[in-house]
């Protein structure tokens, strides 16, 4: 993870791309996370710092907090 680059995301704007993981830097609430086989309601959950969410993520949006978003290739 990280071989294709990564970025610190603090914005509440929708982030779209091919991500293979999100590491929570500060306690974070997601408005949404989308990708293959990703489900659930994220808006009522605060994810604590230090948690890494791994998977084929195609977009996400923060309500609050910050994450490191790892770029990658999502295979079909």
N, C-alpha and C positions, 0 to 999 in steps of 0.2 A: 504494500500500500504506500502510495506516495511517489512511485516511480514515474508517474505521468504528471506529477505536480500537485499542488494543493493551494488553498487560499483560506484566509481567515474571513469569515462572513459574520458581519454584525448588523447588516441591513435587514429591514423587514420586507424588502422587495422580493418577488418570486425569483428563485434561482433555478435555471434550467440547464441541463447538460448531462453528461455521463459521469456519475459519481459512484465510487465503490465503497465509500464510507464517510461517516460524519462523526467527528470526535467533539463532544460537548466541552467547551472551555469554561463557561460560566453557566449557572443554572438557566436552562432554556425551555421555552414553550414553543412548540411548532404549530403553526396554523395548518400546515399540511406536509406530508411526505408522500411522494408517488414513485412507483416503480413496479417491476414485475414481482408479483406475490407479496406486495406490501399492503397491509390493511390495518384498520383500527382508527379510532378517533383520537387524535393527538392533541387537540386544543385544550383539553382539560387536564393534561399531564405535564408536570414540570420535571424535566429530565435533569438529574444532578450532574455537576461537572465531573469529568473523568470517564463518562460512559461513551463507548464507541458503538455506533449503529452501523452494521455492515450489510451490504446488499446492493442489488442493482437499482440505484436511485436515479430517476430521470428528472425530478424536480423536488424542491422543498421551499418552504417559506417559514420564516421565524416570526413569532409574535413578539418575543423578547429573548435576550441572551446572545450567545455567540458560539460558533462552531468552526472547526477546521474541516473544510470540504475537500476530500481526496478525489482528484480526477482519475478516470480509468476508462477501460473499454468494457462495455456491457455486451456479452455474447448472447445471441438469441437462444 
